[in-house]
Amino acid sequence: MARSAPDGYTILITTNTTQAANVALFKNLQYDPARDFAPIIRLITTSMMLMVRSDFPAQNLREFVAHARARPAG
């Protein structure tokens, strides 16, 4: 998509994953979301959910963040 000819007929419908998160997830991303694409409209807005196992020690976001801070990765 990023390398398509700018003919006015090619359109990409995407999510924030490919346009934002992939920059951090992939070392050699083949495109630059800010440079190679131009937003034209927001089609939908969705909710995000954080889910854990029922026996996880945190019962809400505040407890989850505290739990994660107490156990840094690495």
FIPA-82334 format. One line per field, with one value per residue (C-alpha): residue number from 1; residue in three letters; z, y, x. Coordinates in steps of 0.25 Angstrom, whole numbers, plus 5000, padded with zeros to 4 digits. Each point is the difference from the previous one (the first is absolute). Layout:
# FIPA-82334
nr c(NUM,...);
rest c(Ala,...);
w c(Z,...);
v c(Y,...);
u c(X,...);
END
This chain:
# FIPA-82334
nr c(1,2,3,4,5,6,7,8,9,10,11,12,13,14,15,16,17,18,19,20,21,22,23,24,25,26,27,28,29,30,31,32,33,34,35,36,37,38,39,40,41,42,43,44,45,46,47,48,49,50,51,52,53,54,55,56,57,58,59,60,61,62,63,64,65,66,67,68,69,70,71,72,73,74);
rest c(Met,Ala,Arg,Ser,Ala,Pro,Asp,Gly,Tyr,Thr,Ile,Leu,Ile,Thr,Thr,Asn,Thr,Thr,Gln,Ala,Ala,Asn,Val,Ala,Leu,Phe,Lys,Asn,Leu,Gln,Tyr,Asp,Pro,Ala,Arg,Asp,Phe,Ala,Pro,Ile,Ile,Arg,Leu,Ile,Thr,Thr,Ser,Met,Met,Leu,Met,Val,Arg,Ser,Asp,Phe,Pro,Ala,Gln,Asn,Leu,Arg,Glu,Phe,Val,Ala,His,Ala,Arg,Ala,Arg,Pro,Ala,Gly);
w c(5000,5004,4986,4992,4989,5006,4989,5009,4999,5010,5015,5013,5011,5012,5015,5010,5001,4986,5001,5014,5008,4988,5001,5014,4997,4987,4999,4985,4996,4985,5001,5009,5004,5002,4986,4991,5004,5001,5009,4993,5010,5012,4997,5014,5015,5008,5014,5006,5010,5010,5004,5009,5006,5011,5010,4997,5012,4994,5000,4993,4992,5012,5006,4987,4998,5014,4998,4987,5006,5012,4990,4989,4988,4997);
v c(5000,5010,4997,5001,5011,5013,4998,5004,4986,4992,5001,4994,4997,4997,5000,5007,4987,5001,5015,5002,4987,4993,5012,4994,4986,4998,5004,5001,5005,5002,5013,5012,5002,5015,5003,4989,5002,5011,4998,5005,4996,4992,4989,4994,5001,4988,4996,4994,4989,4995,4986,4991,4986,4999,4996,5012,5008,5014,5003,5013,5009,5007,4987,4994,5012,4999,4985,5002,5011,4991,4990,5007,4991,4997);
u c(5000,5011,5007,4987,4999,4993,4988,4989,4993,5008,4995,5005,4991,5008,5001,5009,5008,5006,5002,5005,5004,5008,5010,5004,4997,5009,5015,4999,4987,4998,4992,4999,4986,5002,5007,4993,4986,4990,4987,4987,4989,4998,4990,4998,5004,5001,5002,5013,4999,5011,4997,5007,4997,4990,5011,5009,5003,4996,4985,5000,5009,5007,5003,5005,5010,5005,5002,5008,5008,5004,5005,5008,5004,5014);
END
